[in-house]
Amino acid sequence: MHVRFFVYIVCVFLVPALIADEGMWVFNNLPKKYLKDKYGFEVTDDWASRVMKSSVRFNSGGSGSFITATGLVLTNHHVAADTLQKLSTPEHNYLRDGFLAKSHEEELKAPDLELNQLVSTLDVTDRVNAAVKPGMSAEQAVKARRAAIAEIEKESLQQTGLRSDVITLYQGGQYHLYRYKKYTDVRVVFAPEADIAFFGGDPDNFEYPRYDLDMTIMRVYEDGKPAKLEHYLRWSTTGAGEDELIFVSGNPGRTSRLFTTAALEFLRDVQVPYLLNWLQRQEIFLQGYSSKGDEQARRAKDELFYIQNSRKVYIGRMQGLQDRKLMSAKQKAEYDLRAKVTTDPKLKEYAAAWDQVLKSLEEHKKLFKRRQLLDVGRGFNSRYFTIARHLVRMADEDLKPNAERLPEYRESNRETLEQELFSTAPIYEDLEQVKLSVSLSLLVEQLGDKHALVQNALLGKDPWARAAELIEGTSLRDPQVRKLLAKGGKKAIDQSYDGMILLAKSVDTASRAIRKQHEEKVVEIERQAYAQIANAIFATKGISTYPDATFTLRLSFGQVKGYAEKGKWITPWTTLGGAFEHETAHGAKEPWKLPKSWHDAKGKLDLKLPFNFVSTADIIGGNSGSPVINKKGELVGLIFDGNIYSLTADYFYSDEISRAVSVHSAGMLEALRKVYGAEALAKELEN
Amino acid sequence: MHVRFFVYIVCVFLVPALIADEGMWVFNNLPKKYLKDKYGFEVTDDWASRVMKSSVRFNSGGSGSFITATGLVLTNHHVAADTLQKLSTPEHNYLRDGFLAKSHEEELKAPDLELNQLVSTLDVTDRVNAAVKPGMSAEQAVKARRAAIAEIEKESLQQTGLRSDVITLYQGGQYHLYRYKKYTDVRVVFAPEADIAFFGGDPDNFEYPRYDLDMTIMRVYEDGKPAKLEHYLRWSTTGAGEDELIFVSGNPGRTSRLFTTAALEFLRDVQVPYLLNWLQRQEIFLQGYSSKGDEQARRAKDELFYIQNSRKVYIGRMQGLQDRKLMSAKQKAEYDLRAKVTTDPKLKEYAAAWDQVLKSLEEHKKLFKRRQLLDVGRGFNSRYFTIARHLVRMADEDLKPNAERLPEYRESNRETLEQELFSTAPIYEDLEQVKLSVSLSLLVEQLGDKHALVQNALLGKDPWARAAELIEGTSLRDPQVRKLLAKGGKKAIDQSYDGMILLAKSVDTASRAIRKQHEEKVVEIERQAYAQIANAIFATKGISTYPDATFTLRLSFGQVKGYAEKGKWITPWTTLGGAFEHETAHGAKEPWKLPKSWHDAKGKLDLKLPFNFVSTADIIGGNSGSPVINKKGELVGLIFDGNIYSLTADYFYSDEISRAVSVHSAGMLEALRKVYGAEALAKELEN
């Protein structure tokens, strides 16, 4: 069978009706009819509510699920890596060597992890939109909308005590209030070795077949005790069969499927190349640092993984954006919609939206580099700088009424911000020096040596000497100092001699100005324009569509299904035994070296049990750690990757050969029991 | 003792007299007085001629020396790597495993290596300059100069039968005719394992202390027999002592020390960032390709080394260019010179030169990216494309009179070009696909998807599919096809359906146009301006200076000398025993794993013998493989690297902590005998 790349492309807003298992659906607008018609499956409110409340979001950038009444949480090893890295020391390298707690007492508390469980959602579009009056300037509109949102969030927080975020959906077409229960006492129960969690390493990343035990189990605590959970997913010991309908409940990070062709061209020509260059530079320097020795490799491990993973993602995206077939299909659909909008008198008011987007892109182009360097902070890449900037900005913002603050300094977010700010997670000064010098060098390169801001930042020194001085000189390494500065407010910041604080202050005016311009000239214009485009789609196709991903909870679905690659059929499952064969096929060399524990356990393992599997569910980065759920609401798998063809999913959806990759529930259980001797934990899961 | 980075900076044209062991001197203008005054050493014509004729240049981009009357040539392993790579197969990985010929019959013939021995030099400045008449346009000047040079070269070739190149010195201040004896039958006699040749790998590259046996021995043949050499360097079995005066005779590739501050800013802000991004991208993709398996790693080995080495060099250069102390010292010296020029009526005619450079830089900025992509060929990075373009251009150029051709297609260069073009060295299609697709993607990224040239190059396909089609479809893999096309000339090219030939043709008009603009608006303007700046320097400081490096033979000198780094004194030598300690200190992990041969021989080795050493000689890339010579004209070492502080030597010279790194003659001999059992070869060297 011959299948060509992406012959069959579906972009949801381009088609009259859903004709594929596409979509990252919000829980209050699930494609119930489609599921009923195609699969004969009735989504009940109870089923949806249970799945929703069994799902959690990781503030470190991933998803997970509750899997027992006793507080256990399942996620990926690579989602937990941030925490495992922070818990590790030269003596105990949990990220590399894994971990198993033999009792509750041994469970390791994460220094700054926050899990969010979505409890309810509420459409507040009208209230937010009502704040923006006709005739308002962009600046006024931004301010008015920000104030309305802050008010809704604060009100909700006061009423419910829950984390309350107003989410922008359909790029501004709708606003929903999401209320979350927060868990901030999260402890690591089990993690396998990195060598099996990421078996095959960077070369196998985003490839299939795979053989990875990319799992970690944590436990949420309340009041110092394991939390008692009402909602959780029961563990399926058998998993899902071929063609079986499965669901994925998680937090896809970001998609751009509503984007106009011009917006995709901006990504292709400006944004993605810039980010790729940035990532490649980071990767080279982090590799250089890591190559200096084992301890350096340990320190940079999680960050290097993140960079390499992102690099591979962006290369995949670039491939999609540079594919004329994909882009012209997109363009054709856009022409069709615009033709309808122009000719239908009822839709005429939306006709200018595409040109508005174009206008915002022109502005974005002008601001882009400076924004990346200053506001995104690529010119000051150090955790100390991030901390310093938060302290500086928090001091200024706290002087304003809550409704007028930048969103991250609103009262509703204070607890979350402080957890990040006062984290006791280790910061390695030599690593910070590398990161900061590379980024200061980038700053000189891209703004020019004579730019006043660069001169203020470098104080006549070269980027390497200046980075060393800043990192060695800062007192922000001590969380107590951060607390004192935070408590001291504006006065403390004004009086501080800390070099990093002074640096953050020296760039803050420029940085805020860029942010403001970006919000008014880009984000606001796009928000208004995409709201119109979304309305045009609602008007022509009904609201049976899903919004672009926003790192909030979504439900995807699909089938367990193989695919054809270069004329060869790839079956949906791999087996535990396949891991050993895969190792042998690669000469048992790094990164294809199985841990000793696996070799020791080989004789005991049922090698025919499924290990990883693929499905057509529509996922993207952020979905890592999402549970794969069957119709009965049981956990049958754990999302950890997409295949290489899924990397263009940011812009285009296809279920022809694009696949989500998961760890199989049966494989996980077998490994826990036979490889790790975690019988008690396995039993806890099975109950 | 505390020494700070580059406190002590010397730039030759900025100082009234030579006050340091600086300079890459041409053999017909050696700093004889300085050497006499400082070291009491008299450079005789005989000594200089012997050293000159004992030196060779490698067309693969390095230096070497004749070391016996029996045709033996010494160079670096990393200079020979290009040849070792081309000779290697999956069965015989000479680049990784090394090689030792037991007899002349076993010596391995390089597929396309050319060595050049400089035989004589002649100042032809007046004749070249006379061709350019006052009032000529830039276009006319380029043409007239090119014709004069072509005529001189052709005349010389006909008269002497020697390779004859007119070299541009002082960026256009002088023109010299260099005559070379060519050796094209070159065979590999000995190479060590890559693990000891490049012990410490990328992390140790450009660092010191080092423990590398970065050597390879070849033999030149004439008429199928080992060449009988009149001039060669005798091997010193003891090497040089501390503070001893030593010389380095080799071919430094390129320096930019005459550059104006504005030209250095162009490098800092435009050229070096662009090249760094390019190198980092190549490195990531070549790493990705290499990680797929041992055979892929073997195929990409030499290219990946080259890329990583260049990346480290450019990062070092960037550090120098972003150092305000260095730049402001440069600027101050420039102000001083310009002040003199403006106030001295005799020099007034030179005053406009700096603005002329500025003008050329403005033009360069406009052309830069397109030139890199099209003319330099970064948009079409494949050996097949290079071959195709040569064939296409050769066919066109051969229709013109010799004097009007692009330099590389002149008769005087034909033999050299054909050796490259018809080389039987293997080309790996999968590797070429990676390189070509990455560069086609870059082409789309940087010229834009809608550029006519991009559309012609891609034919509606994405870069990955198009690269695959081009590489799979070309018949240029067969050297016989290349010969047929070359022989068939314009007609054969016009009739060819080969996709790669068609691609080369489709971009050639644009590519040639860019080259022409670059030559007329940048190179020619700079040539004239720098000739004036050089004249201003000659007028104020005498001609006792040296021209920027041009990958032609130069003599540097200095002393064997340690240096202080971060408060610690680094002694000039390391020992053979130190290699074992260095291995242990790094846990004997890659790239700090000594070959088995070294462990086997450890008991026999005199571990106290010197292995590597540093000196203050002024060297740069291209000097790799240069002999280090004592006053008696004996070989005491083999240049293979510079320390990290030497990387700014492209622009600035310092002998405070910048050092050249060499393999010691005694260490090489000991390794040959005790590790490799090459007793016969060692005896041949000692005679």
HADDOCK unambig.tbl for C-alpha pairs under 7 A between the chains (distance, minus, plus):
assign (segid A and resid 203 and name CA) (segid B and resid 288 and name CA) 6.47 0.50 0.50
assign (segid A and resid 203 and name CA) (segid B and resid 291 and name CA) 6.34 0.50 0.50
assign (segid A and resid 203 and name CA) (segid B and resid 292 and name CA) 6.48 0.50 0.50
assign (segid A and resid 269 and name CA) (segid B and resid 445 and name CA) 5.65 0.50 0.50
assign (segid A and resid 277 and name CA) (segid B and resid 277 and name CA) 6.09 0.50 0.50
assign (segid A and resid 280 and name CA) (segid B and resid 280 and name CA) 5.98 0.50 0.50
assign (segid A and resid 280 and name CA) (segid B and resid 281 and name CA) 6.35 0.50 0.50
assign (segid A and resid 280 and name CA) (segid B and resid 284 and name CA) 6.95 0.50 0.50
assign (segid A and resid 281 and name CA) (segid B and resid 280 and name CA) 6.35 0.50 0.50
assign (segid A and resid 284 and name CA) (segid B and resid 280 and name CA) 6.92 0.50 0.50
assign (segid A and resid 288 and name CA) (segid B and resid 203 and name CA) 6.47 0.50 0.50
assign (segid A and resid 291 and name CA) (segid B and resid 203 and name CA) 6.27 0.50 0.50
assign (segid A and resid 292 and name CA) (segid B and resid 203 and name CA) 6.43 0.50 0.50
assign (segid A and resid 322 and name CA) (segid B and resid 462 and name CA) 6.02 0.50 0.50
assign (segid A and resid 323 and name CA) (segid B and resid 461 and name CA) 6.94 0.50 0.50
assign (segid A and resid 323 and name CA) (segid B and resid 462 and name CA) 4.74 0.50 0.50
assign (segid A and resid 324 and name CA) (segid B and resid 460 and name CA) 6.44 0.50 0.50
assign (segid A and resid 324 and name CA) (segid B and resid 461 and name CA) 6.67 0.50 0.50
assign (segid A and resid 324 and name CA) (segid B and resid 462 and name CA) 6.42 0.50 0.50
assign (segid A and resid 445 and name CA) (segid B and resid 269 and name CA) 5.61 0.50 0.50
assign (segid A and resid 448 and name CA) (segid B and resid 269 and name CA) 6.99 0.50 0.50
assign (segid A and resid 460 and name CA) (segid B and resid 324 and name CA) 6.39 0.50 0.50
assign (segid A and resid 461 and name CA) (segid B and resid 323 and name CA) 6.91 0.50 0.50
assign (segid A and resid 461 and name CA) (segid B and resid 324 and name CA) 6.61 0.50 0.50
assign (segid A and resid 462 and name CA) (segid B and resid 322 and name CA) 5.98 0.50 0.50
assign (segid A and resid 462 and name CA) (segid B and resid 323 and name CA) 4.71 0.50 0.50
assign (segid A and resid 462 and name CA) (segid B and resid 324 and name CA) 6.39 0.50 0.50
